[in-house]
Each structure stands twice: as C-alpha cells, then as structure tokens.
Amino acid sequence: MKINLSLLALFFFSFSFAFQFQLSNEAEVSVLTFGPGTSLNDAFGHNAFRIKDETKGIDVVYGYGQYDFDAPNFYLKFARGKLNYLISRHFFSDIFNYYSRENRTIKEQILNLSIEQKQKLFDYLENNYKPENRKYLYDFFYDNCATKIRDVLSTISNNTISFEKPKNFEQKTFRDLIYEHVDKNSWGSLGIDIALGSVIDREALANEYMFLPKYIHSFFEVAKINANGGLVKSSTVLYEKKEDNSASNFLLSPFVIFGLLSFAILFITFRDYKGNKRTRWLDITLFSLTGIIGILLLFLWFGTDHTATWQNYNLLWALPFNVLIIGQLLKKEVKNWVKSYLKFLIIMLCLLTLHWIIGVQVFAISLIPLLLALAVRYIYLVKYFNS
C-alpha cells in the first residue's frame, strides 16, 4: 500500500512539473554519497543529486544507476557492454529509508550554486528524466552513477568547476582503486581480476578517480567553482553505518578453495608419476575449463564494447586452444604437435609470471595455487608423452 501511494504521489509530482518548474530562492541542491553495500553490485557505493525546496514542497533524488530491465535481450546486452542504464527519480524519504535499512552510510554535500545554476540543474535533470532521454550507455569507469554527477555539474556550470587533489591523495591504478572496495581474496575480486585486462593496471589520472562515489565526495570537498568559491557549502552525515561484526568465511574464500583443488591436482599427478600412468579425466577437465574460460575472455576482448576487458593476459593460462586438444587427450598416444603445444603452455605460464613481476598486469592472488598446479601437470604430461 505504501509503495502504491508513493508511486501515485510521484505521478502527480511529475505531472505538476508540466506546469511548475521554477524553484524558489530557498531551494538547495546537494550531492548524496551512499556507502558500499554487501553485494558486489553495491560494493562501490552510489551517488545522486538531491533537489530540496521546502517552499515548493519538493524533496527528490536523481540518480544515474538504474537498470533498464525491460530492454530486449537484457543479459546479452549486459555481457556485450551495450546495455543502457536509466536516470531515476525518487522521493528523498524513500531513498533515505531504503539506504538506512540497508545500513549504508549516507553523506550529503550542499552545493554552493547560484539560483540560476540550481534552476538550470533542475531543468537539466527533469529533461533527462523524460522517457526519450532517460537512457544512457553505461561504462563502469567512464560513464557511471558517479561520473555522471561530475559531468552534469560541469555542464550546467559551463565548466567553471576546478577539481583539485584531496588531502592524502595517493597515485593508484584502476585495479588498486577497485581493491579499496573489494577484498583481493573474494569471489567478486576473482571475477574482476579474471575478466578485466591490463588496461586497468595503468595509473588513473586524478580526474579519473571519480568513477568511484567516495572520490566524488572527497574531490568535491576541495573543488572550486567560479575560480574563488568552494563548490561545497556544507557537509553532513545523514546516516552512519552501524558496525557489522559478522566475520567473513575464510574457509570458503577463493584462495582456500583453489588451494584444495590444486592440492588434489598435485596429489593425482604425484600418484600418476609413481604409477607411470595418466589420469585422463583430470586432463580433460583442466583443458576443458581453461579452454572455455579462454573463449569467454576472448569474447569479452573482441566481441564486446567493454573497454576494460581489452588486453587481458589471463589468456596466457586460459588459452582457448585448449579445447582443441581434448580429443587427443582421450587417446593413449598423442601426436607430436600436442607435445609441442604442452611445452608452449609451460612457456605461457612463464610469460604470465613475467607480466606479473614487471607490472604489465596484476592477476588474482587466489589463482596462484592453481597456476602452480597447472605448471606441474603440464611438465608431467610432457615427460609422460616423451617417455
């Protein structure tokens, strides 16, 4: 019932804008920064605009992070990087209740804008919210819920905002910035480290830090507008996250799971070595999984619009060609080119290690046990087939 009433109120609220767009002199414009949530989707936080005008009875929040679930072929477009996101508009009370229930910190920065700039921003957001304008092509690093806040403000202020480095600024790569929100030994981090390529291992420019909501907050704190005044008039914490003492389950972390799987691979390989035999199902499994992962990575690199998945050297351990020799591994004797290919796989693992050491690309730490086990298995297969 409450949801229906909110929707009904929002409908009349929207309808009234067709006749009343003028803000009063008491109107305030602020940027909200929401802290991280518990899921990977919420791990990086969120930003939004708040327009508050008590004289006109307005208190709404505009955000640029809503999925377009009605888009045809939603999951395919999401995978290919062609999914449109939407600007959303909600009553502030609903937004506050939602994020406080989720136990996520809510910070507010009231902006030092003129009444003309406030009106211009309000008109811009309302025009952006029209059905024909709501969609935009999302990019995690360069066009997301945080960067939209920066870019929209720069537009309505005629680029009179100058962003300076906040206090205690440290130069970091895009991947390091991601690690600030995602534990390196987590399944979310594993997926990110496998899917995203070496392009995110370059140092981010100061302005590029603002793809993360928390840096929108810190950069805005020291930003200047019109060359002399501070962009932020005042800052407050509307809701402080309550301490959560729930401990993470290390035993189910990727490093432990891959460690156990790697131990099993090494144990079977040692047993094969002692018995001068080869466990075929293990080889079929390893080459199938690494090959399929490699095909997916190749698709993300060349078959999508995701710029962050380019130049992904995880392909040095997950080679798509691995699926092509599965038929050979079913046989007792393999052809000579398979023996050469196995040596090639060992060289690729050495090249991966070099890439990691010199900083071309950082790989998931939880993969270390698996990569060691793969190297040992490949070395054993070369020895076995040449004996």
N, C-alpha and C positions, 0 to 999 in steps of 0.2 A: 504494500500500500504506500509506504514511504517513497519507494522508487518511482511508482506511478505518479505520485504528487510532485516529485522533483522533476520528472520529465514534463509534466503538464506545465509546471511553473517555468521551466526552461523554454518551453514552446511559446508561451505568452511573452516571456522576456525577449526572445528572438524576434517575435512579431512586432513588439514595441519599437525595436531598433529601426524598423522601416520608417518610422515617423519621428524618432527621437535619438539623435546621435551626439548631441552636444553635451560634453562633460562640464561640470561646474568648476569654479576656481579652487574648490576644496578637494578635488579629485587627487588620488595618489596612485602612482604606478610603481610596482615593485617586482623584483625577481625572486622567485622561490627556488630554493635548493633543497631537494629531498635526499636524504641519506640512502645508502645501499640497502637492499632487501636481502632475503635469504636465498632466493633462486638466482641462477646465472643471469636470467633475463633482467633482474633488478639489481645485480651486483654493482653496477656502476652509478646508480643514483639517477636523478631526473631533475630537470629544470623546467620552469614555467613562468609566464607573466601573470601578475595579478593586477587587475584594474578595480580600484575601490573608490566609490563616490557615494558617500552616505546621503548627500543631498538628493541624488537621483535614485537612491536605493539600489545601487549597483555594487556587486562584490563577486567578480567572476575570475576564473583562472583559465588561461590559454596555454596549451602545451602542444608540442610537436612530436609526440611519441606514440600515437595510436595506430594500431594495425588496421589495415583495410581487409577484414576477414571476408568481406563479400566479393573481393577481387577474384575473377576466374583464374583457375589453376594457381591458387594461393601458394601451395607448398613448392611448386615448380618455380614460380617467380621468386619466391624467397631464396631458394637454392641458387638461382641464376643471378641474383642481385638486381632483379628488375621489379621488385615489389615496391609499390607506392605506400607511403605512410600518410597519416592524416593529422591535421591540426584539430585539437579537441577543445571544447569549451564546457566548463562545469562551474557550478556554484562553489565558492571558496569553502563554505561549510561542509559540503560533501567531500571535497578534496582533503580538508583537514581531518575529518572523521576517518576517512579511508587510511591515510598515511599514519595517523596516530594509532589506529587499530593494528596496523602492520608493524608498529613500533619502529618507525623510521623517522629520524631527526628531520625537522622542518625549520629551515632558516629563511629569513626574509631580509632583503635589502631594498629599502625605499630609494628610488632613483631621484636624482637632482635634475629633473626635466622642467622645462617651461610648460605653461598650459598649452601652448601651441604644439609642442612636441608630444605632450600627453595625448592630445586630441588626434594628432597625426598617427601615433602608435595605435590608439584605439580604433581609428578608421582602417588602418592597415590590417589589423588583426581581424576585424569584422569582415573586411573584404576577402581576406584569406580564408575565412571560415565558410564562405559561400560554397555550395556544392560543387560548382565548376572550378573552384580554386583550392579546395581543401587538400588535394593530393600533392605529394612531392616525392621524388625518387630518393630513397634513404641511402645514406652511406655512413657506416659506423664511425669512421674517422673524420670525415669532412662535411657531412650534412646530416646531423642527427639532432636530438632534442636539445642538446647544449649549444652546438654551433649555431643553430637557428636563432637562439636568444641573442648571441653576439652579433650575427649578421643583420637581423631585423633592426636592432638598435642602431647599428652603424648606418643602415639605410635611412631610417626616419630622422637621424641627427645629421644627415648629409656628411657622414664620415668625419664628424668633429670630435669623436671619441678617440683618445690615445691610450693604448694599453701598455702598461709598464710591468716589469717583472716584480712579482710579490716578494716579500721578505722571505729569506731562506730558500730562494729558488735554486733548484739543482737541475743540471742538464741531464736528461734521460732519453732513452729510446722509447718508441711507442710501446714496445713489449714490456719495458720496465714500468711504464705508466699503467699498463694493464695489470701487472703483478701487484700494484698497490691495492687493487680491489679483489684479486683472485689469488688464492693460495697456490703456490707452484705445485704442491703435491695434492691437487684436487682434480676431479674428473673434468670440471669445467676448464681448468687451465690446460689439461692434457688435450682436450678437443681444440682449444685455441692454438696451442703450440704446434699441433699437427696440421691444422687447416690453414693457418696463416703463414705466409712466406717470409723471406729475408727482407722484404721491403719494409717491414715494421721494426727491423733492427737498426734502422738509421736513427740518429738523434733528431728528436722533434724540435721544430722551431718554437720559440716562446708562444707565439700566437696559436700554434697547433695544439698546445696543451689543453686548450678549451674545448676539445672534444669530450672531455670528462666534466661532468657537472660540478664537482668540487673545485675545479680550477676556474670555472665561470665565477664562482663565489670569490675565490682568492684574487683573481685578476681584476674583478670589478671593484674590489675593496680599494685598490690603489689606482684605478683608472681615472683619467681626467676627461672632462667634457668642456668644449669651447676653450681649450688650452689653459684655463685657470682654475676652474672649479672641480671638485671631486664628483665623480659620477654617482657615488652612493651618498645619500644624505644621512641615513641611519641604518643600523643593522640590528636585528633581534633574532633570538631563537624562539620560535613559536612552540616547538615541541622538542624535548630532549629524549633521545632514545634511552630506554631503561636497560640496564645491564642484563645481558643474557649469559648465564653461566653454563649453558649446555656445551659440553665438550665434543669436539669432532672425533669421529671414529677412525683412528689411525689405522686400525686393522683392516678397514675396507678401503683405504686410500690406494690410488693407482700404483705407488711405489711398492707397497706390500703385495698387492695382487700380482703385478708383473714380476716381482721378486719370486713369488711362489711358482708362477708359471715358468720362469726362467730356470729355477731350480729343477723343475720337472724335466725341462728340455735337456739340461746338463746331465741329469741322472740317467735319462734314457740314452743319451749319447755315450756316456761312460759305459753303460751296460752293453750297448752295441759294439763299442770298442773292445770290450773284454770278450765278447762272443763273436767278433768279426762278422757282424751282421748289420742290417739296416732296417729300422722301424719305418715302414713305408707310410703308414697313416700319419705319422708325425710330420714327415716331409711334405705330404700332400696338404696337410693342414696349414703349415707355415707358409708354403708358397702360395696357397690359395688366399689366405688372409692378407699377406703382404702385397700380393698382386691386385686384389680387389681395392685395398686402401690406395694403392698407387694409381689405379684407374680413376678413383674418386678425386684424388689430388690433381691429376692431370685435367680432369673436367673442371675443377674449381679454377685452375690456372688459365686454361684456354677456352673453356666453354661458358664462362660466366662474366658478368660485369664487375665482380668483386675485385677491386684493385689490391686489397690486402692479401689476396691469395696468390699473387704473382711470385715468380722466382722462389718456389718452395723446394728447398733441398731435402725435405723429408723423403723426396723421391729417390734419394741415394740409398735408403734402406727399404723403402716400399716401392719397388720397381714394378710397373705394370706388366713388364715382360715375364714376370714370374709365373703368370697363369699359362704362358705358352709352353712351359716345360713340364706341366703336371702330367701330361700323357707319357712323357719319357720316364718320370719318376715312378710310374706304375710298373715299369718293366724292371727286370733283374739287371740287365745290362743297358747302359745308356750310350748315346752317340758321342763322338768326340767333342762336338760343339757344346754339349751340355757341360762337359768337364771344363771347357774353357769359360763357359758362362759362370760356373761356380767360382772360378778364380776372379772373374770380373766382379762378382758380388762382394768378394772379400776386399778388392781394391776400392769399391764404392763405399764400404764401411770405413776404410782408412781415410778416404777423401772426406767423408762426413765428419770424422773426428778432427781433421784439419780445419774444415769450415767452422767448427765449433770453437776450436782453440784460437783462431785468428779473428773471430768475431763476425764472420760473414753471416751466420745465422745461429740463433740460440735454439736449442732443441729441448723438449720436455725432459726434465730430470728423471721422471718416472720411467722413461724409456731405456735408461742406462742398463738395467739388468737384462732387458730383452735384447738389446743390441749386442751385448757381450755373449749372450746365449746363441744368437744368430751367427755371430762370428765363429764361435766354437763349432757349431753344427756344420757350417759351410766348410770349414777347414777339415772336419772329419769326413764329409762327403767327398771332398777332393781326394783325400787319402784312400778312402774306401774304393772309389771307382777307378783309381790308378793302381790298385794293388792286384 
